[in-house]
Amino acid sequence: MVRADPVYTSQPCNRCRVVDANSRKNQAEFVCTACEHTAHADVNAAPNILGAARPCQPVETSAPAGLRSRNP
């Protein structure tokens, strides 16, 4: 599992990397003002989110109270 901060991931064009707020025509439509790449805003953001991802730190867990491991 990885974490990615989704803030501003829908603004850069995932093809040419240009950032222009005017590329977002509305909540759903993305049309790059530089290279004219067109996609649903979420589809455009997906590769940007992947690129922003970073590995999560392992989470330490313990057995619930009352459970113990058996020793053979």
Beta strands, then each sheet from edge to edge (+ up, - down):
strand 1: 2-3
strand 2: 29-31
strand 3: 38-40
strand 4: 54-55
sheet 1: 1+ 4-
sheet 2: 2+ 3-
end
